[in-house]
Amino acid sequence: MLNLMVLLEMTIELAQQWSKLGAALIAVIAVFAASWGISRIGVRALESIARQPEAGNDIRSSMIVSAALIEGVTFFAIVVCLLVLFV
């Protein structure tokens, strides 16, 4: 019976460590995905401004709003991962 309890405690500890590793991995993926998305927005916005310079202000403001929304989602994902890690 004692060996079973020790095995159960070890299993629980191992599962907690794996969940922390998974949360850290997901946070890294969220940051990389956001940086890739924002870079794609920047590339497309610069291409659009190069094609139509008179629409530069509208394109630039749309780009900033889109990048801010992506950053907001990324911060939310990181907060959720931190909650998994520390709570």
Summary of the structure (lengths in Angstrom):
residues: 87
radius of gyration: 21.6
end to end distance: 30.3
largest distance: 77.9
contacts: 209
relative contact order: 0.13
helix: 97%
strand: 0%
